[in-house]
Amino acid sequence: MLVRAAQPDDATRACDVLRRSISQLCALDHRNDEAFLSSWLSNKTPDNVRSWIEKSHMFVAEENVQILGVAALDHSGFVTLNYVAPEARFRGVSKALLQAVEQKAMELGIGMSRLQSTKTAERFYRAAGYRERSGLPEGTLGKMLK
Ligand SMILES: CC(C)(COP(=O)(O)OP(=O)(O)OC[C@H]1O[C@@H](n2cnc3c(N)ncnc32)[C@H](O)[C@@H]1OP(=O)(O)O)[C@@H](O)C(=O)NCCC(=O)NCCS
């Protein structure tokens, strides 16, 4: 598996991973409520993903030209996306992507990465060091970066 910076040409395949990850893995969050799920998916379009690739720091995990996962960091150190393809779950994809966005945050001189976790991923993020921290809004978890 290779983790690399996303390119605009990745947008359609990355978008497909985002949509399948949300639909198939995040049932704890959307509870199969069609209206809720469709609102969550509504901005996950190839055009939007292309613009996120251009405007943020997005990474993909790739193996044999298949995209296995997608993560992104904004310029303030907020992890805006971290989604694994259902068929690649529990193979270290999200861990590797989280390390890539944290490394990028450190390169940007950011001292704390932040995110809002799904219920689905909360255990994963807590194991990775994310916690409630003073000064963060309710629902936001942070991790001090070295
Ligand atoms: C839970 C999830 C994030 C784990 O990512 P992954 O790429 O499948 O798995 P990884 O191999 O990278 O990480 C494994 C870690 O996940 C955690 N984990 C294991 N089983 C888990 C479970 N059933 N639920 C939640 N976390 C779990 C553990 O910390 C594990 O680490 P360990 O192997 O050292 O014990 C992923 O499977 C998932 O459901 N993603 C859905 C999309 C999502 O919610 N993204 C977050 C947006 S904020």
The ligand as an SDF file (V2000), in Angstrom:
LIG
                    3D

 48 50  0  0  0  0  0  0  0  0999 V2000
  -12.8890    2.2210   12.4450 C   0  0  0  0  0  0  0  0  0  0  0  0
  -12.0180    2.6140   11.2640 C   0  0  0  0  0  0  0  0  0  0  0  0
  -11.7390    4.1190   11.2620 C   0  0  0  0  0  0  0  0  0  0  0  0
  -10.6760    1.8630   11.3910 C   0  0  0  0  0  0  0  0  0  0  0  0
   -9.8870    2.1300   10.2430 O   0  0  0  0  0  0  0  0  0  0  0  0
   -9.3190    0.9280    9.3620 P   0  0  0  0  0  0  0  0  0  0  0  0
   -8.5940    1.4850    8.2080 O   0  0  0  0  0  0  0  0  0  0  0  0
  -10.4170   -0.0210    9.0520 O   0  0  0  0  0  0  0  0  0  0  0  0
   -8.3730    0.1600   10.3840 O   0  0  0  0  0  0  0  0  0  0  0  0
   -6.8760    0.3620   10.8340 P   0  0  0  0  0  0  0  0  0  0  0  0
   -6.2580   -0.9880   10.6330 O   0  0  0  0  0  0  0  0  0  0  0  0
   -6.2270    1.5420   10.2230 O   0  0  0  0  0  0  0  0  0  0  0  0
   -7.0510    0.6710   12.3760 O   0  0  0  0  0  0  0  0  0  0  0  0
   -7.2780   -0.3630   13.2850 C   0  0  0  0  0  0  0  0  0  0  0  0
   -7.5990    0.2790   14.6030 C   0  0  0  0  0  0  0  0  0  0  0  0
   -8.9750    0.6260   14.6090 O   0  0  0  0  0  0  0  0  0  0  0  0
   -9.4690    0.4370   15.9240 C   0  0  0  0  0  0  0  0  0  0  0  0
  -10.5440   -0.5350   15.8120 N   0  0  0  0  0  0  0  0  0  0  0  0
  -10.4770   -1.8640   15.6990 C   0  0  0  0  0  0  0  0  0  0  0  0
  -11.7130   -2.3690   15.6070 N   0  0  0  0  0  0  0  0  0  0  0  0
  -12.5610   -1.3480   15.6750 C   0  0  0  0  0  0  0  0  0  0  0  0
  -13.9670   -1.2260   15.6170 C   0  0  0  0  0  0  0  0  0  0  0  0
  -14.7570   -2.3030   15.4940 N   0  0  0  0  0  0  0  0  0  0  0  0
  -14.5060   -0.0060   15.6680 N   0  0  0  0  0  0  0  0  0  0  0  0
  -13.7430    1.0940   15.7910 C   0  0  0  0  0  0  0  0  0  0  0  0
  -12.3810    1.0460   15.8540 N   0  0  0  0  0  0  0  0  0  0  0  0
  -11.8130   -0.1640   15.7830 C   0  0  0  0  0  0  0  0  0  0  0  0
   -8.3510   -0.0760   16.7990 C   0  0  0  0  0  0  0  0  0  0  0  0
   -7.7710    1.0620   17.4290 O   0  0  0  0  0  0  0  0  0  0  0  0
   -7.4060   -0.6530   15.7600 C   0  0  0  0  0  0  0  0  0  0  0  0
   -6.0760   -0.5830   16.1880 O   0  0  0  0  0  0  0  0  0  0  0  0
   -5.3230   -1.9150   16.6810 P   0  0  0  0  0  0  0  0  0  0  0  0
   -5.3540   -2.8320   15.4940 O   0  0  0  0  0  0  0  0  0  0  0  0
   -3.9490   -1.4450   17.0390 O   0  0  0  0  0  0  0  0  0  0  0  0
   -6.1520   -2.4310   17.8200 O   0  0  0  0  0  0  0  0  0  0  0  0
  -12.6890    2.1970    9.8980 C   0  0  0  0  0  0  0  0  0  0  0  0
  -12.8050    0.7760    9.8120 O   0  0  0  0  0  0  0  0  0  0  0  0
  -14.0620    2.7660    9.6920 C   0  0  0  0  0  0  0  0  0  0  0  0
  -15.0770    2.2140   10.1040 O   0  0  0  0  0  0  0  0  0  0  0  0
  -14.1660    3.8750    8.9840 N   0  0  0  0  0  0  0  0  0  0  0  0
  -15.4500    4.4370    8.6120 C   0  0  0  0  0  0  0  0  0  0  0  0
  -15.2890    5.8690    8.2010 C   0  0  0  0  0  0  0  0  0  0  0  0
  -15.1760    6.7960    9.3770 C   0  0  0  0  0  0  0  0  0  0  0  0
  -15.9820    6.7810   10.2890 O   0  0  0  0  0  0  0  0  0  0  0  0
  -14.1540    7.6220    9.3100 N   0  0  0  0  0  0  0  0  0  0  0  0
  -13.8870    8.6380   10.2930 C   0  0  0  0  0  0  0  0  0  0  0  0
  -14.4530    9.9260    9.8340 C   0  0  0  0  0  0  0  0  0  0  0  0
  -14.2580   11.1520   11.1190 S   0  0  0  0  0  0  0  0  0  0  0  0
  1  2  1  0
  2  3  1  0
  2  4  1  0
  2 36  1  0
  4  5  1  0
  5  6  1  0
  6  7  2  0
  6  8  1  0
  6  9  1  0
  9 10  1  0
 10 11  2  0
 10 12  1  0
 10 13  1  0
 13 14  1  0
 14 15  1  0
 15 16  1  0
 15 30  1  0
 16 17  1  0
 17 18  1  0
 17 28  1  0
 18 19  1  0
 18 27  1  0
 19 20  2  0
 20 21  1  0
 21 22  1  0
 21 27  2  0
 22 23  1  0
 22 24  2  0
 24 25  1  0
 25 26  2  0
 26 27  1  0
 28 29  1  0
 28 30  1  0
 30 31  1  0
 31 32  1  0
 32 33  2  0
 32 34  1  0
 32 35  1  0
 36 37  1  0
 36 38  1  0
 38 39  2  0
 38 40  1  0
 40 41  1  0
 41 42  1  0
 42 43  1  0
 43 44  2  0
 43 45  1  0
 45 46  1  0
 46 47  1  0
 47 48  1  0
M  END
$$$$
